[in-house]
Amino acid sequence: MIVQRLREIQNRHGYLPDAELHTLARETGVPLYRIEEVSTFFPAFRPERDRPADLEVRVCRDYTCHLRGAADLLDPTKGLPRLERELAAALAKATGHGPCRVAVSGVSCLGRCDRAPAVWVERHRPPMGEHEHAWVYAGLTPDELEQVLREVATGGRPEPHWDAAHEPPSNAPYAEVVPDAPRAAGWEIDPYARDGRPRDYAAVRRVVESLTAGRPPVPPRGLPAKELDGWVDANYRPLAEMRASGLLGMGGAGAPAYGKWLDVWQQAGPEKYVVVNGDESEPGTFKDRELLLRTPHLIVEGLIVACLITGATAGYVYIRHEYPEQIAAVRAEIARAEALGACGEDVFGTGRPLPLAVFESPGGYICGEQSALLEAMEDRRAQPRNRPPELGANGLRDKPTAVNNVETIAWAPFIQLRGGAGYAGGGWRVPGRPDLGFGGRRLFSVSGDVRRPGVYEVPVGLPLGDLLGRPEYCGGVVGGPLKAVAPSGPSCGLLPARLPVDAKFREQVDDRVKRIGERSAADAAFARWFVDAHLPPGAADLDVLALPLDLTFFRNLQGLIRLPVEPMLGAGLAVYAGAADALDHAVNFTEFYRNESCGKCVPCRLGSQKLVQIGTDLLRRRADGTGPDLPGLVKDITATLQQTSICGLGYVAPIPLATALAYFTSDVNIQRGNHG
């Protein structure tokens, strides 16, 4: 595979030597222009003509790292760039190779938001060491970072900040589950650790027994959706458990896992796939980092379970290249599973082969979009596909494919061993009202101005205030009163501590609850309780800490109380306290989307750049509050991008700036009367 070979060459040399590319073209029979077409798309690949410096220092510039001073670290007058000449001279002296180059630059999120700022270091001369192509240093002061870089430049090896050595705060104690492996938090997602039993792939065995004990799972053709669900419940226990669990995708979109697996299972043909999306490049999100490293058995077993249930013939775990420890852990676990007979040539004596493999990402946030991810796996540029057709029928190699987030897959063993109802019963319930609440559990990554930034497994629907304030979770806001929360990485922008409410919503709330009830009576009942409990008649705003951490509720909230900007809920939350500058951070969020746009669709490519220009202009103009109708222009660009962009990046790119303009007018400091 071209992309994987390019990734290996890049890891080995720090760039792509021309000679290696010619060899790759000759060995694979792929024309050199095709290799160039692919290699020049991904920012992590460096051709020889752009040969990187002998020492590269890349400072994460996004999200929590921005909050923790990344902009100052990248400032050429007072940050790390001012050391480039000094470090180059030290490196030349240490190597004796004549002039050396050192380069300090910014880079998109590195997935270490809980210990910001994070810095990625590559030293190409002298070599870093066998099997090492980069070191990460996180959570250091500027003075400490300077000392580390001086040591690196003189040929030293200051101990990198390995993920395995860092146990992020959590609501479950860490313990050694496997000898000589990173300690794991005792979350409920891991039934083996919770029960103190060996990781023997019991969920796979249970699915195998179910598939071999009864008739083959082939439903009658043409069944309506409800009748098909009933047939599954009666005839196909493993898939029925997934349906009973109500498990939603944990990657952002929240598609039901059962629906994806059902679609692939129903497809005919001898070739199907399941792909685990471990790209996790959304700023503020690092829960999958911990699952991949500390519980790789759950990801591998969940992937096997998904393949068996859907009839897939192979499975892949796609992991971002900035996670080398996680890549190694999953590869080692696949080898262990093969030795146990859980995958490989023969799954537990069934005669069914099931190969699994890790695919190391070539880099780029856009690869997290599931169709772009598949494009990269097919040795093409990672540009989202136009749909239809959908991936369930035409995915990887144009075959039926289910793409699931790491956490979604990791819950599959729990569901098969404890039952779908066992998972669904784990949600948060209104105190004293067991009839009102949510189903399931999930993990959140929390960073920013909290006492304990970390990864927490919580009941779905837990109030945001409980996650941020309770001692077993984040332990409270630090640095001043709560100012804003980013509840979905940059995708939702910033929500204020108190959300303004449409003054007329009380007149229409009955009708809005009724519309929610047309989709779900349970959701409508909770919406009614929530309004009565937190939005009494005459209320002008809503405490953001009262919001339940449930994806469906966040989707219903816009229709319920009509907020100025559509709210979203993701897996990564950042907290901003005190005097945090909402406009500055909104512009930083927007720059991330501009930097990571794949450029395929014109509205996103040009619109994201225009949004950055507007945000920069607002920062420059806010001292006097005058200027053109920039807020109106943002509204127009938002409508255009959300109607015409191919993928979700274009849809969310305008939201950060829109939230700053809607909720933080004092930070924007524009005389709104001058803007129509």
Summary of the structure (lengths in Angstrom):
residues: 676
radius of gyration: 25.3
end to end distance: 55.4
largest distance: 77.9
contacts: 2398
relative contact order: 0.09
helix: 47%
strand: 14%
